[in-house]
Amino acid sequence: MAPVCNFPFISIVLSMMSGIISSVLPGKWARRLTMVLLCVVIVLSGGVLAFTMQTGDSFTFAMGKFTAPWGNELRGGSLEAVLAVFFALVMLLSLIGGKQHIDTEVAESRTSLYFIMCDLMLASLLALIYTNDLFTAYVFVEINTIAACGLIMVRQIGRTYVAAARYMVMSLLGSGLFLIGLSMLYGLTGHLLMEPAQSAIVLLRGSGHYIEPLVVTVALITAGLGIKSGLYPFHSWMPETYGYSTAASSAILSGLVSKGYIILLIKIYYRVFGEKTIMYGKISNILFVFGLLGMVLGSLSAMRENDIRRMIAFSSVAQIGYIYMGLGLGTRAGVVASLFHVLCHAVAKALLFTSATGLSDVSGGYKRFYHLRGAGFRNPVAGIGFSVGALSMVGLPMFGGFISKLLFSRAAINDPNKMLPALVILAISTLLNTVYFLRTVITIYTPVHEHDQHRAFRDNPGYGIAMTFFIVLTIALGTLSQPLVDALTIGLGLFD
């Protein structure tokens, strides 16, 4: 076994150990440890990506002396490596860009706790990406939930407590359904490792036995992870959660947390149940309908908002709808489009929330559009960053969102039954995105009288660095997308 095959396990263990070590460190050193950890994970994940692209194959890493079907495994491929690199990079840039607000909004006594939660969040995301074991996935789903609540509540204001409570209630509902689904799956197959479970399901499908319980199991797992990822209409926790957390938390929660659950769902679909089971149970049609509803109704909710951060949060409802619409197409092309949009949305949403915070800072701390007039002139970096993120979400050429919508359109054309509704809703959603994002861009570049201007917020070099990297990533996703799409396509093909 090549040394690089150990990198996924090392990345997860380092993340867990960093959380433990941070518990006895001062806040400043806990921050430094987390930053170093993220850089190390990016390098290790990049090594996995280079290795898997060179070999054209995936690998498994058995933890302990027990092999399948009793042991616990990690699996690495080009798809997993791409996701790990992007997730770690987005978290790193979010923490750099939100450093100033962590210092001002998080009590000094809780700074170490904040970075413990970041370490655990990273560990859970990496585990969801790499794990080959369903029970391990469930354990890290719960770790992810606890870490997310910690990132929300650490600000210690009334609204964050309410947001965390609402998030916890919905997450527990989703976790309960997911656990019931896993229990039924274990009862049907006798396995929790993905490959042995898939082999057992193939035998069940071939014999014609237990088909209905199998469909119910798929439905429970889908509903559980759909609720946790904010699929419409289970999105009520998103505006408060994203809108009132500290800047870095909003960027991490909106850009990464929901995506971890979606990645796990895709792995379960393709590496456990198989495409035929999903299509037989018409689960894909249900996802397609809910995805289309989210695309439109999420955008309509965003249009009605006067608070920039809540507007971005409702926009996330629409973007999650795009991802589930792609899954609902029930084709490899649709899943590749969803995976690419996971990356685009992770980068663009982190950029938008970080930019919105910078615009609010130079507008007296206000977040309503009336007070944000001229904020793009007072904070040019935030203004440019928000404009780039908005253009990506709208889907203009040269930005990542354009490639996403192009991939969704191509995937929809391959299905005559779903082509028309998919293309029509794509067009309507794009129009709605244009309306509320263009309104915001016009607002932040609307000149104001001198006496209406607010004093500029103290400059932070790290903020400018993070914004620059976010902008470059967003443009790179729109101009250099083909190698990334190829890596995702190859990685998805290795799921068989």
N, C-alpha and C positions, 0 to 999 in steps of 0.2 A: 504494500500500500504506500503510495506516494505521501510524503510529509504534508502536502497541501490538503490531503483528505482529513487531516486533524483540525483544520482551521475553523470549520463551523462549530465544532465542540469547544475549541479554545475561545472563540468569540463569545459564546453563551456563558461559559464558566467565568471568563474575565468580567463580564457584565455583572453577574451575580456577586462575585467577590468584591467588585468595586462598590456595590451597594453596601456590603457588610463593612468594608474598610471606611467608607464615607461616614458611617454612623459614629465613628470615634474621632473624626477630623473636624477642624474648624471649617466654617462655611467656605472660606477662600480656597482652602486646600481641597475640599470636596469638589468645588467647581473645576479646579485644575485637573483633578483626577478624572472627572467625567469627560473633560475636553480631550485629554490624552487617550482615554478609553475609546472615544468615538473615532479619533484619528487611527488608532490601531485596528479597530474593526473595519474601517474603510479600506485599509491596506490589506488586511487578511481576506476580506470579501473580494477585493480586486484580484488577489492571487487565485481565489477559487474561480472567478470569472475567466481569467486568462487560461487556467488549466482546463476547464471544461470546454471552452471554445476551441482549444487546441486539440483535445482528444475527441470532441464531438459526442461525448457520452456523459452520463451522470455517475455518481458513486454513492455508496452507503457507508456509514460509519457506525459500527456496532459498539454500544456503550456497555462495558462489562464483558463477561465471558459467555453470556448466553446469546445465541444467535436467534434469528427468526425461526418459528413464530412466537417464541417466549420472551426474547430480549427486547431491548429498546434501541431504536436506530435513529440516526439522522441521515438525511439525503441531500446531496448537493448536485446542482446542475446549473446551466447557464441562466435559467429563469430565476432560481433561488438567489444566485450570486448578484444578478442585476438588482433585484429587489433589496437585498441586504446593503449593497453599496448606496443606493438611492435613499433608503430609509435612514441610514446612519448619517449620510451627508446632509439631509434635510434637518435632522435633529441637531446636528452640530451648528449649522447656519442659524437655526432658530434660536439656539441658546446664545450664540454670539450676538445676533441682532437684538435679542431681548434682554441682554445683560443689565442694561441700565434700569429697566423696570423691575427686574428681579431684585436688584439692590434697594430700590425705593418702595416696592410693594410687598416684599416678603420680609418679615421680621428677621433680624440677624440670628436669633436663636433657632429659626426654622430653615435657614439657608441650607444647612447640611441635609435636612429632611427632604428639601426640594430636589437636591441632586441624587439622593438615594432613590427617590421616585423615578427620576430620569434614568438611572441605571437599571432599575427593575423594568421600566417600560422598554428600554432597549433589549434587555434579555428576553422579555416576553415576545417582542416582535421578531427577533431572530429565531426564537424557538418555533413560533408559528410558521415562519418561512421554511425552516430546515427540518422540522420533526417529521418522522415517518410513523409515529405512534399516536393514536387518537386520544388515549388517556393523558399522555404528556401534553397534547394540545389543549385538552380541557384544563389541566392544572395551570398552564400559562395563560389561558384565556382569563382565568380568575386573577392571576397576578397582574395581568394587563388592566383589568377592571379596577383593582385596588390602587394601582399606581396612577391611573387616570383620575380617580377621585382625589388622591393626594395632591396631584398637580392642580386640581380645581380649587380645593379647600385651603390650600396653603396661603392664599391671599388674605383670608380671614376677614371678609366683609359679609354682610347678611345675604347678598344676592348669590355669592359663591356657595354658601351653605345650602341654599335652596336649590341651586343648579346641581350641586353634587348629590343631594338627596334624590332629585328627580332622575338624574343619570343612574344612580345606584338602583332605584326601583326598576327602571326599564332594563338595565343590565342584568339584574337578578332574574327578571322574567325571561329574558333571552337565554341566560345561562341555564335556567331550569329546563327549558324546552330542549336546549342542546344536549344536556345531560340525559334527559329521558330518551332522546333519539339515539345517543351513543349506547345506552343500556339496551335498547331494543336491537340495535345493530349487533351488539355482543351476543345477545340471546339468539339471534338468527345465524350468526356466522361462527361464534366461538373465538373470534380474534379481535385484537385492537390494533395490530400492525396493519398498515394500509394494504400491502400487497397480498398477504394471506386472506384478509377480509375480502378483497376484490376477487380472488380465486374462488372463495366460498360463494360469493354472490353470483358469479358466472354459473356455478353448478346449480344454484337455486333457480336461476332464470332458465337454465336448460331443462330442468325437471318440471318447471311450472309450479313449484311449491312456494307457498308463502310470498306470493307476488304482492298481494294487498298490504300485508304488514311491512313489506319492504318499501312500498310507496309511502306509507305513513311515516316510516323512519326517515325517509328523504325529506318529507314535508316538515317534520319536527326540527330536524337539523337546519333546514333552510330557514324556517321561521325564527329559530333561536338566533342564528348568526345574522339574519336580516334585521331583526330588532336591534341587535347590538351595533350594527353598522349604520343605523339611521335610515333604513329604507322607508320610504313613504308608505303608509301613514304613521310609522313608529318613530317619528322625528321630533317629537315635542320637546325633547331634552336638549336639542342641538343649539337653539338660539341663546339660551341662558348660559349653557356650558361654554360655548365659544365666545359669547359676547362679553362676559364679565371676568373671565380668567385673565391672569397676567399675560403679557404679549407673547412670551415664549411658549406658555402653556397652550394658548389658542392656536398658535402655529403648529405645535406638535399634535394636539388633539385633532384638529381639523385635517391636517395633512397625512397623519400616519395611523392613528388608532383605528378608525373605521376600516382602513385599507387592510390592516392585519387580519381582521375577521373575514373580509372578502377573499383574501388570498387563501385562507384556510378553507373556505367554502369551495373555491375552485379546485383545490387539491382533493377535497373529499369527493367532489363530483367526478373528477377524471381518474383519480387513483384508487377510489374505493368503489363507488357505485357504477361508474362507466356511463358513457353517453346513452346507451340503449335504455338503461333503467330510467334516466332522467327524462328522455323523450317519451317512454311508455307511460309514465305517470303524469304527463302533461305539466310537470313542474316548470319546464322552460316557458310554457305559455303564460303561466301565472306570473313568473318573474318579468316577462315581457310587458304585461299589462301594468304591473305596479311600477316598473321602470318608467314607462311612458307617462303615467300619472305624476310621478315624482318630478319628471323633467318639466312639466307644464305648471303644476300647482306649486312646486318649490319656487319657480321663477315668479309666479304671480304674487306669492307671499313676499319675495324679495322686493318686488316693485312697490309694495305698500309701505315698506319700512323707511323711516327717516333717520335711523341710527345706522351708521356705516358698518359697524361690526355685526349687528344683527342682520343687516342686509347681506353681508358676506356669508353669514351662517346659513341663512335661508338659501343662498345660492349653492351651498354645499349639498342641500337636499336635492336640488336639481341635478347636480353633478353625480351624486350617488345614483340617481335615477338613470343617468347615461350608462353607468357601469352595469347596472342590473338589466337594462335594456339589451346591452351587448351579450350578457350571459343568456338572456331569454331568447336570443336568436337561435341558440342551440347548435351553433357551428363553431369550428375552430377559428375561423376568421373573426367571428363575433367576440370570442374569448380573448384573442390577441388584441383586438381593439379595446376591450375592457381593461386588459393588463396595461396597455400603453397609456390609457386614460388614468389609471391608478397613479402612474408616475407623473404624468402632466399635472393632475390635480394636486398631488402631494407637494410639488414644487410651487405651483401657481397659488394655491391657497395659503401656504406658509408665507409666500411673498406678499399676498394681499393683506393678511392680518398684520404682518410686520410693518408694511407700508401704512396701513390705516392707523396704527399706533403712532407712527411718526407724524402723520398729518394731525392727529388729535393733540399731540404734544405741543405743536406750534399754534394750536387754536384754543388755548386755555384749558386743555384737558377735555373739552367737549367733543362729543361724537356725532351730534346731529348735523345734518347737511347745512343748515343755516349758518352755523358757526365755522364750518369748514371752508367757506368761500375764501379763495386766495391761498389756501394752505399749500398748494403745489408750488407757489412762488416762495413761500416762507421756508419750506423744506424741499428743495429741488430733488434730492435723492429719493425721498418718499413719494413725491409726485410722479417722478419717472417710473419708479418701481410699481406704484399702483396702476399706472397707465399700461405698463407692459403686462402685468397680471390680468388686467381687465381685457386687454386685446387678446390674450391667450384664451380666456374663458369664452369670449365671443366667438373665437375661431378664425381670426384673420391670418392670412398666409404669413409665413416667417416665424410663427409662434407655435408652441406645442399643441395648443387646443385645435388648431387647424388640422394637424395630422390626425388627431383623435377622431374628429368628425369625418374626415376623409375615410379613415379605416372603418368607422361605423357605417358610413354610406355604402362602401364597397361590400361589407358583410351583409347588409340588408338586401342588396340587389340580388344576392345569391339565393334568397328565399322568397319565391313569388307570393306566398301567403302573407308574409309579414313586411314585404318591401314597402307597400304604400303607406301603412300607418307609421312605420319607422321613419321614412323620409319626410312625411308631412310633419310629424311631431319634432323631428330634428330641425326642420325649417322654422316651426313656430317657436321652439325653445331658443333657437339662435336669435330670432327677432326679439324675444323677450329679454334675453341676456344683453342684447345691444341696447335696449331701452334703459334698463336700470344701471348698467355699467357706464354707458355713455353719459347719462345724467350725472353720475358721480364724478366722472372725469371733467365734465364741463363745470361742475360746481367748484372743484378744487382749483380750477384755473380761471374762475370768475374774479376779476379785480374788485377790490373793496376799497372804501375810503380809508385814508390813513388813520383816522381816529377809531376805525373798527378793527384794525389789525391787532393781533395778539403778539406778545413777546415770544421770540423764538426760543425753543427748548435748548438746553445746553447740548452742544455737539458731542457725539460719541463716535470715535473712529471705527470701533468694531461694528457699529450699525451700518456705516457706509460700506465696509468690507462685505458684510453679510448680504446687503442689498445688491451689491455688484455681482456677487456670485449667483444669487437667485436670478437676477436678470439674464446673466450669461447662460445659465442652465435652461431657462425658459426659451430663449432664442435657439439654443443648441438643439433642444427637443423638436423645434420646428424646422431646422435646416439640416441637421445631421441625424435624422431619425432612422434611416434605413438599417444601419448596423444594429441599432437597438431593437428594431422590429424583428430583424433576423434572429437575434439572440432569444427574444421572447418566443418566437415561433418554433425554434429548435428546442428550447427548453420545454415548451408545452407538448411537443411531439414525443419527448422522452418520458412523459407521464404514462404512456401506454405500457 
